Amino acid sequence: MGDLHPSVVSFKKFINAHPALIKEIRRSGRSWQEYYEKWALLGEEDPYWDEFKVDKHEENLSEEKSTIKNTELVSQLMKYTSNLDVNKMQGQVEQLSKAVTAIQEIVSQFKKTQNNNQPQKDPFSWVKD
């Protein structure tokens, strides 16, 4: 922000304090310049800007919705974990482990086969008779 004019920096701070104004500009398709000029003429304290401030009631509703979502998530996780059969899950993990081990052995054998098929270089091939 060092290169911006101080009034532009102030306007950016003002915009950030009025998130409804950002939504309005995006929704209406009007230019930022138009609102900047209005802000410069009217000032920050003009009643015109009141409708764009964050409504505390709306903010509280948003927080309540977030809390409800978190509570629902926790209850879903608790429900899911209560239905888990630990022995069944352990069996599945063991099967997965065996499958990974088998795949590693196959890859290892494949690499050995590839290495055996390549002609061995004589380590002293640089010495000429």
N, C-alpha and C positions, 0 to 999 in steps of 0.2 A: 504493500500500500504506500510505500515511500514515494512513488512517482505520481500519485494521484493528488489532485488539488484538495486542500483541507475540507472544502464544502462537499466534495464527492465522498470523502471518507465519512463525514458526518451523515450524509444521506444514506450511505450503506448501513451505518449503525441504526439509523432510524428505520430503514426497511426491515432489518433483522428484528427490531422490536415490534414490528407490525406484520406478522406472517400472513394475515388475511389480505394485506395489500399485495403481497407477492402472488397469492392465488388469484386475486382479481386481475392483476396485470396479465398473467398467463391465460386466464379464462377469456378476458375481453380482447386480447391481441393488441391492446394499446401499447404505446412505446414507454420505455422507462423515462425518456426525456420529458414526456408530458407530465409525469408525476414528479419528476425532479423540479421542473419549473413551478409546479403548483406548490411543492414543498418550500421552494425558495421564496415564493410570494406570500404564502399563508403563514409559514413558520410551523414549527413542530407542535405547538400547543393549540392550534386551531381545532375547533370542534369537528371539522370535516374528517379528521383522521381517527376520531373516536370509534367509528364503525370498523376500523381495520385493526384495532388492538385485540390482543388475545383476550377472549372472554373467559373469565375465571370459572364460570359454570362449565363451559366447554372443556377447559383444561382439566377440571375435576372429573368430568365424565370420561375423558380420555384416560386418566389415571385409573379410574374404576374399571374401565374395560380391560386395561392392561393387567390389573390385579386379578380380574375374573379369568382372563386367558391363562395366567400363570397358575392359578388354582386348578383350573380344568386340566392343564398339562400334568401337574403333579398327581392329580387323582387318576388320570389315565395311566401314568407310569406305575402308580401303586397297584392299580387294577391289573395291569399287564404282568408285573412282577409276582403278584399273588397267584396268578394262574400258571406260572412256570413250574415245571416239574424238574427239579434239580438233577435227579438221576438221569432223566431223559436228555437234558442239556449236556451233562457230562459225557454221556455216550456219544452224542453228536460231535462234541469237541474231539473226543478220541478218534472217531472215524475220520474227521477232517485232518487230524494230525497224521494218521496213517496214510491218507491220500497224499498229503504233502510229502511225506517221506518217500512214498513210491514214486512220485513225480521227480523228486531229487535224484533217486537212484537211476531212473530212466535217462535223465539229462546227463548224469555222470557217465553212464555206459555209452551214451551217444557221443560224448566228447572223447572218450577213450577210443571208440571206433574211428572217429574222424582223425585222431592223432596217429593211429596205427596205419591208416591208409595213406598218410602223407609220407613221401620219401624222406628218410632221415638224412640230414646234411652231415657231411664229414666235418668234424670240428677243425680238421687240419687241411681243409680244401684250399686254403690260401697258400699252402706250401706246394710249390711245383717241383717236380723231379727234374 
